[in-house]
Amino acid sequence: MSTNENANTPSARLNRFKNKGKDSTEMRRRRIEVNVELRKAKKDDQMLKRRNVSTLPDDATSPLQENRGNQVLAHWSVEEIVKGVNSNNMELQLQATQAARKLLSREKQPPIDNIIRAGLIPKFVLFLGRADCSPIQFESAWALTNIASGTSEQTRAVVDGGAIPAFISLLASPHIHISEQAVWALGNIAGDGSAYRDLVIKYGAIEPLLSLLAVPDLSSLASGYLRNVTWTLSNLCRNKNPAPPIEAVQQILPTLVRLLHHDDPEVLADTCWAISYLTDGSNDRIEVVVKTGLVPQLVRLLGCSELPIMTPSLRAIGNIVTGTDEQTQIVIDSGALAVFPSLLSHNKNNIQKEAAWTMSNITAGRQDQIQRVVDHGLVPYLIGILRKGDFKSQKEAVWAVTNYTSGGTIDQIVYLVQAGVLEPLLNLLSTKDSKTVLVILDAVSNIFLAAEKINETEKLCLMIEECGGLDRIEALQSHENEEVYRASSTIIEKYFSAEEEEDQSVVPGSTADSYTFQIQGNTPNSFNF
């Protein structure tokens, strides 16, 4: 590997070409913007809240038979429900609560607001404490779960009704279906946002939730139950501004590590989402996750063919490499780069985009890390995305290439040009996105700085001209964005100015192939542009 002495010190790497005044935070500045965009795009990939609409006993719902005698009173009105709930007859209260639950379990337009306005929530919360009548505990828990699955206003009504501590008490119910409904309800409340997530944590939900999984073998738990607990734990890890309390994260992590080795696809998917939320933050937040040793298992899951698992594991890996070079190295040492050929050429655009985003954060690292990208044959895949990826993926690949040229050695940059980066990169100068155009011009400047050091500027000028790049750069001199105009003018004046003698090299009779890169087997820095 061709690294100069002290090449790995930040100052040596960052000042090698045009990075004066550009520190690693600046090189990786766009991670945050990109993460916000990715987060918005993926909002629906993991449900924030879920409504229980099933009426089958074995679907993690009611174990009660729906045909229990006179309980099948079709379509109670809200007024009838209020009357029944407020009666002194236990059986009538149960029937009314079940009728409310059925209304709230309707697939279309459940009358959540009508139930709230009728003042039923405090009664349902009261029924959660009726340990002498488990059916009413269950029906009221189910009804409240479905109210909490609605809007933030509707969730607030459940919280204001005092449901959080009541549900936490029910986690220890001897009736597994009641315990599970409490898990589900707490997941809906926590999924509403950081404020309610933190309230659920503050009321002490984590310990009893984790104790539900404190069994020697997770496979002994019903799969639906395990999935619900995992999903609720993932909602306790979710949301930022603020992120979950660090003590809560440390409390939950050992269980997540254990769940990451389970074989149920839904459990794995939600566990990976939880880890992706926990790594979406500062380097010290990433460190808390990385030091549990879970990265190798995350990388194994990254290589699985199931999209619902691959997507969040890629997000988590992508988040980790936004951290320090050392945290990035753990990902590399765990074998992640071997998975990237399939990710960078995946038929789903979103996977390609996130894979390219991840690569851009690895190429913003040390030269030995850039070399690992080269050694794994990933440069041609990035060039492939520049050629024919969708635009969002192309933007990420542009960043990957520019970060590579900012921190790479001369040999690494020569290899990049030999691999054919110039034409697809310069073709993207026609995009309307000024930011992307500036990033490409940055890469072009970096490549020229490398060419100057090995006296190959003239050859590079010809290569750029032959693939139509010069025309594109010249056209940018009349661009409406002043930064684009300045950056393109600087390149033209410095390398393509008419006064410069190399202009004579553009003479008829030069064949195209005499200017293509030849990969040579001789000593470093004797490459020909």
C-alpha positions in Angstrom: 0.0 0.0 0.0 1.4 3.4 -0.9 1.3 5.7 2.0 4.0 8.2 2.8 5.5 8.5 6.2 3.1 10.2 8.7 0.5 9.8 6.0 -2.0 8.9 8.6 -1.7 11.9 10.8 -4.6 14.2 10.2 -2.5 17.2 9.2 -0.5 15.2 6.6 -3.6 13.7 5.1 -5.6 16.8 5.1 -3.0 19.1 3.6 -1.8 16.7 0.9 -3.8 18.3 -1.8 -6.3 21.0 -1.6 -7.5 20.4 1.9 -5.9 23.4 3.5 -8.5 24.7 6.0 -10.6 21.6 5.6 -10.7 19.4 8.7 -12.2 16.0 8.9 -15.4 17.5 10.3 -15.7 19.6 7.2 -15.0 16.6 4.9 -17.8 14.8 6.7 -20.0 17.8 7.2 -22.6 16.4 4.9 -23.2 13.3 6.9 -25.7 15.2 9.0 -27.7 16.7 6.1 -27.7 13.3 4.3 -28.8 11.5 7.5 -31.8 13.9 7.8 -32.7 13.2 4.2 -32.4 9.5 4.7 -34.3 9.6 7.9 -37.2 11.4 6.2 -37.1 9.0 3.3 -37.3 6.0 5.5 -40.0 7.2 7.9 -42.3 4.4 7.1 -39.8 1.5 7.1 -40.5 0.8 10.7 -43.8 1.5 12.1 -43.9 4.3 14.7 -47.3 3.0 16.1 -49.4 0.0 15.4 -53.1 -0.6 15.9 -54.4 -4.1 16.9 -57.1 -4.8 14.4 -57.2 -8.6 14.6 -60.1 -10.5 16.3 -58.4 -13.9 16.2 -57.3 -15.2 19.6 -53.9 -16.5 18.2 -52.9 -13.2 16.6 -51.4 -11.7 19.7 -54.8 -10.4 20.6 -57.8 -11.6 22.6 -57.8 -15.1 23.9 -61.5 -14.6 24.6 -63.9 -16.4 22.2 -65.8 -13.7 20.4 -69.0 -15.6 20.7 -69.2 -15.6 24.5 -73.0 -15.8 24.9 -74.7 -12.4 25.1 -71.4 -10.5 24.6 -71.9 -10.4 20.9 -73.9 -7.2 20.9 -73.4 -5.9 17.5 -72.4 -2.2 17.0 -73.0 -0.5 20.3 -73.3 3.2 20.0 -70.8 5.4 22.0 -73.7 6.5 24.2 -74.5 2.8 25.0 -70.9 2.2 25.8 -70.7 5.1 28.2 -73.8 3.9 30.0 -72.4 0.3 30.3 -69.0 1.4 31.4 -70.5 3.7 34.1 -72.9 1.0 35.4 -72.2 -0.8 38.6 -72.6 -4.2 36.9 -69.3 -5.9 36.2 -70.6 -8.0 33.3 -72.1 -4.9 31.7 -68.9 -3.0 32.2 -67.0 -5.8 30.5 -69.4 -6.0 27.6 -69.3 -2.2 27.1 -65.5 -2.1 27.2 -65.3 -5.0 24.7 -67.8 -3.1 22.4 -65.5 0.0 22.6 -62.5 -2.1 21.8 -64.3 -3.6 18.7 -65.2 -0.1 17.5 -61.6 1.0 17.9 -60.4 -2.1 16.1 -62.3 -1.3 13.0 -60.0 -1.2 9.9 -61.5 2.0 8.6 -62.1 5.2 10.6 -62.2 4.0 14.1 -64.1 6.6 16.2 -61.1 7.4 18.4 -62.1 11.1 19.0 -65.7 10.2 19.9 -64.4 7.7 22.5 -62.1 10.3 23.9 -64.7 13.1 24.0 -67.1 10.7 25.8 -64.6 10.7 28.7 -64.0 6.9 28.6 -60.2 7.0 29.0 -60.1 7.5 32.8 -62.5 4.6 33.2 -60.5 2.3 30.9 -57.3 3.2 32.9 -59.2 2.3 36.1 -60.1 -1.0 34.6 -56.4 -1.8 33.9 -56.1 -2.2 37.6 -58.9 -4.7 38.0 -56.8 -7.8 38.7 -59.9 -9.6 39.9 -61.3 -9.5 36.3 -58.6 -10.2 33.8 -61.0 -10.0 30.7 -61.8 -6.3 31.5 -58.1 -5.6 32.0 -57.4 -7.1 28.6 -60.3 -5.3 26.8 -59.4 -1.9 28.3 -55.7 -2.4 27.5 -56.5 -3.2 23.9 -58.9 -0.2 23.6 -56.3 2.1 25.0 -53.6 0.6 22.8 -55.6 1.5 19.7 -56.4 5.0 21.0 -52.6 5.5 21.6 -51.9 4.3 18.0 -53.5 7.5 16.6 -52.4 11.1 16.4 -50.2 12.8 19.0 -53.3 14.4 20.4 -54.9 11.1 20.8 -51.8 9.6 22.4 -51.7 12.5 24.8 -55.3 11.8 25.9 -54.1 8.3 27.0 -51.0 9.6 28.7 -53.0 12.4 30.5 -55.4 9.7 31.7 -52.6 8.1 33.7 -52.1 5.1 31.5 -48.3 4.8 31.6 -47.8 3.6 35.2 -50.9 1.4 34.9 -49.5 -0.3 31.8 -46.1 -0.7 33.4 -47.8 -2.5 36.3 -49.5 -4.8 33.8 -46.2 -5.9 32.3 -45.9 -8.3 35.2 -49.5 -9.7 34.7 -49.6 -13.5 35.1 -51.8 -13.5 31.9 -49.4 -13.3 28.9 -51.9 -11.8 26.6 -52.5 -8.9 29.0 -48.8 -8.4 29.5 -48.3 -8.4 25.8 -51.1 -5.8 25.3 -49.3 -3.6 27.9 -46.0 -4.0 25.9 -47.8 -2.9 22.8 -49.5 0.1 24.4 -46.2 1.3 25.8 -44.6 0.9 22.4 -47.3 3.1 20.8 -46.8 5.8 23.5 -43.0 5.7 23.3 -43.2 5.8 19.4 -45.0 9.2 19.6 -41.7 11.1 20.0 -38.9 11.8 22.4 -41.0 13.5 25.1 -43.3 10.5 25.7 -40.4 8.0 25.1 -38.6 9.7 28.0 -41.7 9.7 30.1 -42.1 5.9 29.6 -38.5 5.5 30.6 -38.8 7.8 33.6 -41.8 5.9 34.9 -39.5 2.8 35.0 -40.6 0.7 32.0 -37.2 -0.6 31.0 -36.5 -3.0 33.8 -39.9 -4.8 33.7 -39.7 -4.9 29.9 -36.3 -6.5 29.9 -37.3 -8.9 32.6 -39.9 -10.3 30.1 -36.9 -11.5 28.0 -34.8 -12.8 31.0 -35.2 -16.4 30.0 -32.4 -18.9 29.2 -33.7 -19.4 25.7 -35.5 -16.7 23.7 -37.0 -19.4 21.5 -39.1 -20.5 24.4 -41.1 -17.3 24.1 -44.1 -17.1 21.6 -42.8 -15.4 18.5 -45.5 -12.8 18.5 -44.8 -11.9 22.1 -41.0 -11.6 21.4 -41.7 -9.5 18.3 -43.8 -7.1 20.3 -41.3 -6.6 23.1 -38.5 -6.1 20.6 -40.6 -3.5 18.7 -41.3 -1.6 21.9 -37.7 -1.7 22.9 -36.8 -0.2 19.5 -39.2 2.6 20.0 -37.5 3.3 23.4 -34.3 3.8 21.3 -35.9 5.9 18.7 -36.0 9.7 18.0 -33.5 12.5 18.6 -33.5 16.0 20.0 -33.0 14.7 22.6 -31.7 11.2 22.1 -32.7 8.7 24.7 -30.9 9.0 28.1 -27.5 7.4 27.9 -28.2 5.3 31.0 -31.4 3.9 29.4 -29.3 3.0 26.2 -26.7 1.2 28.3 -29.5 -0.7 30.1 -31.1 -1.9 26.9 -28.0 -2.6 24.8 -27.1 -6.1 26.3 -30.6 -7.3 25.4 -30.3 -5.9 21.9 -27.0 -7.7 21.4 -28.7 -10.9 22.5 -31.7 -10.3 20.2 -29.3 -9.7 17.3 -28.4 -13.4 17.4 -32.0 -14.6 17.3 -33.4 -16.2 14.2 -36.8 -14.6 13.8 -36.6 -12.1 10.8 -39.0 -9.6 12.4 -37.1 -9.6 15.7 -33.8 -9.1 13.7 -35.2 -6.3 11.7 -36.5 -4.3 14.7 -33.3 -4.9 16.6 -31.3 -3.6 13.7 -33.6 -0.5 13.6 -33.0 0.0 17.3 -29.2 -0.1 16.7 -29.5 2.3 13.8 -31.3 4.8 16.0 -28.7 4.5 18.8 -25.8 5.0 16.3 -27.5 8.0 14.7 -25.6 10.6 16.9 -22.3 11.8 18.2 -19.2 9.8 18.3 -19.5 9.0 22.0 -23.1 7.7 21.3 -21.6 5.5 18.6 -18.9 4.3 20.9 -21.4 3.1 23.5 -22.8 0.8 20.8 -19.6 -0.3 19.2 -17.9 -1.3 22.4 -20.6 -4.0 23.0 -18.9 -5.9 20.2 -22.0 -6.2 18.1 -20.5 -4.9 14.8 -19.4 -8.3 13.4 -23.0 -9.7 13.8 -24.4 -6.5 12.3 -22.1 -7.1 9.3 -23.3 -10.7 9.0 -26.9 -9.5 8.9 -25.8 -6.9 6.3 -24.9 -9.8 4.0 -28.3 -11.5 4.4 -30.6 -11.3 1.4 -33.7 -10.2 3.3 -34.4 -6.5 2.6 -36.2 -5.8 5.9 -33.0 -6.8 7.8 -30.5 -5.5 5.3 -32.0 -2.0 5.2 -31.6 -1.2 8.9 -28.3 -3.0 9.3 -26.9 -0.9 6.4 -28.2 2.2 8.1 -26.5 1.2 11.4 -23.2 0.4 9.6 -23.5 3.7 7.7 -24.1 5.6 11.0 -21.1 4.0 12.7 -18.7 5.0 9.9 -19.8 8.7 10.4 -17.8 8.4 13.6 -14.0 8.3 14.2 -11.5 6.6 12.0 -11.1 4.0 14.8 -14.9 3.3 14.8 -14.8 3.0 11.0 -11.9 0.6 11.2 -13.9 -1.7 13.4 -16.5 -1.9 10.6 -13.8 -2.6 8.0 -12.1 -5.2 10.2 -15.5 -7.0 10.6 -15.5 -7.7 6.9 -18.1 -5.2 5.9 -16.4 -4.1 2.6 -16.8 -7.6 1.2 -20.6 -7.1 1.2 -20.5 -3.8 -0.7 -20.2 -5.1 -4.3 -23.7 -6.5 -3.9 -25.0 -3.4 -2.1 -23.6 -0.9 -4.6 -25.2 -2.8 -7.4 -28.4 -3.7 -5.6 -31.6 -3.5 -7.7 -33.2 -1.3 -5.0 -32.2 2.4 -5.5 -32.4 3.1 -1.8 -29.9 0.4 -0.9 -27.5 1.7 -3.6 -27.9 5.2 -2.2 -27.2 4.3 1.4 -24.3 2.0 0.4 -22.8 4.9 -1.6 -23.4 7.2 1.4 -21.6 4.7 3.6 -18.7 4.5 1.2 -18.4 8.3 1.2 -17.8 8.2 4.9 -15.2 5.5 4.6 -13.3 7.4 1.8 -13.3 10.4 4.1 -11.1 8.3 6.4 -7.4 7.5 6.4 -5.3 6.5 3.4 -5.1 2.9 4.6 -8.9 2.8 4.7 -9.1 4.2 1.2 -6.7 1.5 0.2 -9.0 -1.2 1.6 -11.8 0.3 -0.6 -9.4 -0.1 -3.6 -8.4 -3.6 -2.6 -12.0 -4.8 -2.3 -12.6 -3.7 -5.9 -15.2 -1.1 -4.9 -14.0 1.8 -7.1 -15.5 0.3 -10.3 -18.9 -0.1 -8.5 -18.8 3.6 -7.5 -18.0 4.5 -11.1 -20.9 2.3 -12.2 -23.3 4.4 -10.0 -21.9 7.6 -11.4 -22.6 6.2 -14.9 -26.1 4.8 -14.4 -27.4 5.1 -10.8 -30.4 7.1 -9.9 -29.6 10.8 -9.1 -29.7 10.4 -5.3 -27.2 7.5 -5.5 -25.1 9.4 -8.0 -24.8 12.3 -5.5 -23.6 10.0 -2.8 -21.1 8.4 -5.2 -19.8 11.9 -6.1 -19.1 12.5 -2.4 -17.4 9.2 -2.1 -15.1 10.1 -5.1 -14.4 13.6 -3.9 -13.6 12.5 -0.3 -11.3 9.8 -1.9 -9.5 12.5 -3.9 -9.2 14.8 -0.9 -7.5 12.3 1.3 -6.0 9.7 -1.0 -2.3 9.3 -2.0 -1.2 10.2 -5.5 -1.1 6.5 -6.4 -4.7 6.0 -5.2 -5.8 9.0 -7.3 -4.0 7.7 -10.4 -5.7 4.4 -9.9 -9.1 6.2 -9.7 -8.5 8.0 -13.0 -7.2 4.7 -14.6 -10.4 3.0 -13.5 -12.4 5.5 -15.7 -13.8 8.0 -13.2 -13.4 11.2 -15.3 -16.1 10.8 -18.0 -19.0 9.8 -15.8 -17.9 12.3 -13.1 -17.7 15.2 -15.6 -21.0 14.2 -17.3 -22.7 15.0 -14.0 -21.6 18.6 -14.3 -24.8 19.1 -16.3 -26.9 18.5 -13.2 -29.0 21.4 -11.9 -27.9 20.7 -8.3 -25.2 23.4 -7.6 -23.9 21.7 -4.5 -23.2 18.5 -6.5 -21.5 20.5 -9.2 -19.2 22.2 -6.6 -18.3 18.8 -5.1 -17.4 17.5 -8.6 -15.2 20.6 -9.3 -13.5 19.9 -6.0 -12.7 16.4 -7.1 -11.4 17.7 -10.5 -9.1 20.2 -8.6 -7.8 17.5 -6.4 -7.0 15.2 -9.4 -5.2 18.1 -11.0 -3.1 18.7 -7.9 -2.1 15.0 -8.0 -1.3 15.3 -11.7 0.9 18.4 -11.1 3.0 16.4 -8.6 3.8 13.7 -11.2 4.1 16.2 -14.2 1.0 14.8 -15.9 -1.1 17.9 -16.0 -1.0 18.1 -19.8 -2.2 14.5 -20.2 -5.0 15.1 -17.7 -6.1 18.2 -19.7 -6.3 16.1 -22.8 -8.3 13.4 -21.1 -10.8 15.9 -19.8 -11.1 17.6 -23.1 -11.6 14.3 -25.0 -14.5 13.1 -22.9 -16.3 16.5 -23.3 -15.4 17.6 -19.8 -13.7 20.9 -20.9 -16.9 22.0 -22.7 -18.9 21.3 -19.5 -16.5 23.1 -17.2 -16.4 26.1 -19.6 -20.2 26.3 -19.7 -20.2 26.6 -15.9 -18.4 29.9 -16.2 -21.8 31.5 -17.0 -23.5 29.6 -14.1 -25.9 31.6 -12.0 -24.3 30.3 -8.8 -21.3 32.5 -8.0 -19.3 29.7 -6.3 -19.8 27.4 -9.3 -18.7 30.2 -11.6 -15.6 30.9 -9.5 -14.6 27.3 -9.1 -14.9 26.5 -12.8 -13.1 29.7 -13.8 -10.2 28.9 -11.5 -9.8 25.4 -13.2 -10.0 26.9 -16.7 -7.5 29.8 -15.9 -5.1 27.5 -14.1 -5.0 24.5 -16.5 -6.7 25.4 -19.8 -5.8 29.0 -20.3 -5.0 29.9 -24.0 -1.8 31.6 -23.1 -0.3 28.4 -21.7 2.1 26.5 -23.9 0.4 23.2 -23.5 -2.3 24.4 -25.8 0.1 23.3 -28.6 -0.4 19.7 -27.5 -3.9 19.7 -28.9 -2.7 19.0 -32.4 -4.4 16.9 -35.1 -3.1 13.4 -35.5 -3.0 12.5 -31.8 -5.0 9.2 -31.5 -7.5 8.8 -28.7 -5.8 5.7 -27.3 -2.5 7.4 -26.7 -4.2 9.4 -24.0 -6.0 6.7 -22.2 -4.6 5.5 -18.9 -2.4 2.5 -19.0 -2.2 0.6 -15.8 1.6 0.0 -15.4 3.4 -2.5 -13.3 6.4 -0.3 -12.5 7.3 1.7 -9.5 4.9 4.2 -7.9 4.7 7.7 -9.3 5.8 6.5 -12.8 2.1 6.1 -13.8 1.3 8.0 -17.0 -1.8 10.1 -17.2 
